[in-house]
């Protein structure tokens, strides 16, 4: 009989015994804290969960470990990797001090140091991290977009009209830049660094690192800011510009906000389509609803449109489905908060279904002159001058769906409040 994972980790750390404590997992990596016999945290594990959600560099944990080792050798603030175990794939890493969720005061203290670290990363050639890159930023972006679209098609996610329209708008408005690609972290923002009393102690989660446009890294500040606060992204941009000694292009930044929101939608949809039980399925669904709505906002910014995503008051109609859900809530109440939210969402969806269908039909006929059944085909065939009308119809549909979930609506309002979908180039007051 082989050694347990705890026993193998203990051997790496030179300990007789350790205890493993699961932490909330990210999209494609498990997080485990290693405790000594006394209960003291002594190390950290990154665990490959056996499925992939990204289509860039970080598909395998071994790749992420190699990037971390190179970053450590180059003097970046990253955890040291002690070992990479196999079957299952587990990276045994140094435990960074502090928290990945600093409070507002600590976030403001650590912000300049974190943004300076990202600025320094952008000065390192991708080859220093063992990555090959195309000749120009434009080529790198186009290849990245093509890879994500191909992955969406392969996994059934591209069946959704919004995904296909977003891909067309992004490709049509692709930034033109002949600069060589920079080394990117690929997921900059709250939750992906550690801070201890206002001091940066580690830059985490390198699984999406790749060569590309520096504006992509900064765009994640808005998209991640929809669910994890890290102050005003415009202030973080000012800190980055001060450290890097250069000014960002607001139009390229806006394009990348749309692109990384698109990436987020695809990653979430990929998890939704994945076979097997996922205890977080409802949370993923709510995130999809929020991020699809935010994708519409970001795309509207690219098209120079003003849209009111959440302006319609929902109209509910009580039918037998709604009454049955009410009956279940009364006679078999959920055992936890998530169950309550799920039933509340299902009730709102059922009660608003007829209204949503009617409004979609009205919008499709008003803006596009077609029945909703023809909408999917039009997304693929319409010329670029029809993009605004197509987006207007799909955005209104997403906004109405968002109104069925207070959690999704709050996330959208939070993101819009920090500038996602608006004018992102202004400095904070």
N, C-alpha and C positions, 0 to 999 in steps of 0.2 A: 504494500500500500504506500502511495507517494505522500510526500509532505503536504500539509495544508498550506494555503497561501500565507497565513499568519506565521507559520513556521519558516517558510522561505524568506519572508520579509525580515523576520528576526535574525536569520543567518546573515543577510546582507548588512544589517545594522550592527552585528556583533552582540546581539542580545539573546538571552535564553528564551524569553517570552515577550510577545507583544499582543496587544488587542487592537482590532480594526473597528473603526466607527464610520459608518456611511454618512456622507454629507449630501446635500441637494446636488443632483447631477446637472451638468450642462447638456447641450444638445447631443453630443456623440461621445462624451467621455464621462465616466463615473469618477466621483471624488470621494476619497477615503482618508480619514485621519488615522495615523498610527499612534497608539498610546502605549506608554511603558506600563510595567506592572503597577506602578504607583498612580496611574491615571494621567500622567503628564504627557502632553502631546510631544512627539519627538520626530515625526516625519510625515510625509504626505504621499498618497498614491494617486496616479492618474491611471484609470482602468479603461481599456477598450471595451465598449459595450457590445461590440459585434455587429454594428451597422454603421453605415457612412451617410453623412448628410451634406458633405461638401464635395465640390468637384474641382478644387484647386490642389494645392500641394499637400494639405494635411490629411490625406485619406487614411494613413496608417499611423499608429502611435509611434512606431519606430522613426518615422519622418519628423514628427514633432520633437521627439527626444534629440535627434540629430541637430535640429534647429536650436534647441535650448542649449545644447553643449557648445555649439558655435557661438551663440550669443554670450554665454558665460565666458568663453575664452576671449571674446572681444571686449569684455569688461562691462557688459550690460547688466542691469539690476534684475537678474533672473535667479530662480532656485537652482542649486546644483543638483544634477542627476546622479544618484548613487548607482543605480542599476536598472536595466530593462529586462524584466522577466518574461517568459513565454508561457502560453497555455494555462491560464489566459494571459494576454498581453497586459503587463502592468509595469508602469514606471515608478520606481522608488525614488522620491525626491526630498530635498531639503524642505523643511517646514518654514515658510516665511512668517515673520512676526506680524501681528496686527490683524486687520479685518479687510475683506474685499468689499465691505459695505460701510465705508466711513460716514459719519454724520456730516451735516452741512458744513460745519466749521472746519472739520478735518479735511473735507474734500477741497475746500478753498485753500487750505494750507499746502496740500500735496499737489494741487493742480499744476502749478508752474514746473515742479520737478518731473511730474509724469509727462507733461507735454514736451519738456526739454529732452526727455529720453526718447520720445517718438521722433522728435526733430533729428536727434543724433542717429537714430536708426535709418532715417531716410538718406543720410549721407554715406551709408555703407553700400557698396556695390552688391547686388544680389549674388554674384559669384562668390563673395566672401562667406555666404551661407550655403554654398554648394548648389545654387540655383542657376539654371540657364534662363535667358530672357530674350525676347525679340528685340529688334533694333530701336523701336520707338514706343512711346507711351500709347499712342493710338493703336498700334498693332497689339500691344499687350491687353488693352481694354477690349478690343474686338474679339480676341481669342478667348478671353475670360467670359464675355457675354455669350459667345457661341457655345462654350462648354456648358454653361448653366442652362441655356435653352435646350441643348441636346439632352442633357440630363433630365430636364422637365418632361421632354417628349418620351424618353425611355421609361419614365416612372409614372406616366399617366397624368402628371400634373398639368401638362399643356392643354388638356381638354378644357380647362377653364378659360373662357373668353378674355378675362382680365389679364391673365398671364400672357396670352398671345398678343394682345394689344400693347401691353407694357413692353414686350420684347421688340415690337415694331417701332414704337415711339423711341425707345432707347437706341436702337440701331440707326434710326433716321436722324437723331440728334447727337450722334457719337462725337465727342470732343476731338479736335484736330490738334495734336501735339507731337512734334518731332523730337522731343527730349528723350534721352534713354530712360527706361523704367527704373524706378527706385525700389528698394527693399521695403516691403510693407508688413506690418504686424497682422493686418487683415481683420481685426475685431477690436478696435480701440474704444475704450470707454469704461463706464462704471461696471464693476463686477470682474474685470479682467486685470486688476492690479491689487496689490496689498499695501495698506497704509497703517502705520503705527505712530500715533501721537503726532500727526502731521508730517511724518517722514515716509517717503516711498521706500518700501522694502522688497517689492518684486513686481515685475511685469509678467502676467500669467497668460495661459491659453494661446499658444502659438500655432494651433492646428490649421488655421486659415492663412498663415503667412505665405506671401507670394510676391512676385515682381509686378509692379504696376504704377498707377498714378498716385502721388502723395495725397491728392484730394480725397481718394477713397478712404484712407485711414481717418481723416478728419470728419468725413461724412458719417462715420459710425457714431460719433458723439451725439448726433440727432436721433438716429434710429435706435440705438441702445437707450438713449434718454427717455424713450417712450415708456420704458418699464423700470429703469434704475436711474435715480437722480445723480447728476454730477455737475450741478450748478448750471449756469448759462453757457451753452456751447459757444456762443460768440466770445465770451471771456476766455474760454479754453483756446479758441482760435487765436486770440490776441496774444496769449502766452506762447503758443506754438510759433507764431510769426516773430515774436521777440527773440525766441531761442534760435530759430532757423535763419533769421536775418533775411526773410523774404516774405512777400505778400501773396496770399492765395488769390486765385481767380474765382470770383463769386459764381460765374456761370458753370465752370467745371465742378465746383463744389456742389451746386444744385443738381447737376447731372448725376453725380455720384451719390447724393442722398437718395435719388430715385433708384439708382442701381443697387445700392446696398439694402434698401427696403425691399426691392424685388428679390434679392438673394434671401432675405429673411422670410418672405412669403413662400418661396420655393422650398426652403429648408423645413418650414412648419408643415407645408402641404405634404412633403415627402414623409414626414413622421406620421401624418394622418393616414397616408396610403399604405404605410408599412403593415404587414401582417403580424398577428400576434396581439396579446393583451398589452395594453399600455395604461397604467393607472392614472396617468396624467392626460388622458385623451381629451377630457372636457377643457382643461386648462389650455391645451394646444388649440382647440377649436376657438376659444375666446381670443387667443392671441392671433389666430388667422383672421378672424373678423376685424380685429383692430388694425392689423398690419395691411390687410387689403384696402381698408379705408385710407390709411396713411399713404399707401402706394398711389392711390388716386390723387391725393393732395400733392404728392411730389411730382407726379406726371403732369398735373395741371400747371405747376410752376414752370415746367419745361416748355409747355405750350403757351405760356403767357395768359392763362385763364384764371378767372376768379370763380370759384365754386363754393357753395354753402353745403358742406357735407352733412351736417347734423341739424339742419334747419327745419325739417319736417316733423310735425308732431304725429306720433304713431296713432293709427286708428285700429282699435281692437273690435273683433266681432266674436261673440261667444257662441261656439257650436258644440257638437257632442264631444269633439276631441278635447276642447278646453275644459268642459265639464268633467270629463274623465280624469284629466290631470288634477283638477281641483279636488276630486274625490280621493285620488291617491294621496295628495298632500294632507288631506284631513284624516283619512283612516290608516295610512301607512306613512307617517312623516319620516323624512330622511334622518339618518343617525348622525350626520355630521354637516358642517357648513357647506362643503362642496356639493353634497347631495341636495341641499336646499337651493343652491345656486343653479344646479342643473335642472331641477324641476321648474324653477322660476323662468329659466331661459326657454325650456321646452314650451311652457305655457305662453310666453310672449310670442314665440315663433308661430305657434298654432293660432293664437288670437289675431296675429297680424298677417297671416299668410294670404288671405284674400285681398287685403288692402295692398300688400306688396305686389301681388300679381297684377292688380288693376293699375297701379301706378307705373309699373314697368311697361305695361302695354301702352299707356298714355304717353310715356316718355319716348318709347321706340317709334311710335307713330308721329309724334310731334317733331322730334329732332332728326329722325332718320327716314321716316316715311315707310317703315316696314313693321311687320308683326314680330313680336319677340322671338318667334321660332327662327326667323331669318337673321337674328343678331349675330349668332356665332359665325355664320358664313361671311357676313359683312365685315367682321373683324379681320378676316384673312384677305379679303379682296378689295376693301375700300382704299382709295388713294389717300396720301398723307393729309390732304386738305380736309378730309372727313374725320381725322383723329379727334379734334375737339368735341364734335357731336357724339362720337362713339364713347369717349371718355365721360362726357356729361351724363349719358344714360347709365353707364356702368357704375360711376361714382355715386349717383343717386341711389342705385340699388344697394351698394355697399353701405352707404350711410343709413339707409332704412334698416338694414340688417343689424348694424351697429346699435341702433336705438333699442333693439330687443335685449341688449345685454348692458346693464349699468357698468359692469367691469370693463368691457371693451370700450364703451363710450368715454369712461374716465381716462383710459390710456390714450385714446385719440386726442381728447381735449388737452391732456398734459403735453403730448408731442407737438400739437399745433401751437401751444402757448410758448414753446421754446424755439419756434421758427420753422418747423418742418412743413414744407409746402409754401412757405412765405419767402420773403426776401432775406436770404441767409448771409449776405455779405456785410451787413452793418456791424459796427463795433458796439459793445454794450455801453450803456451810459456810465 
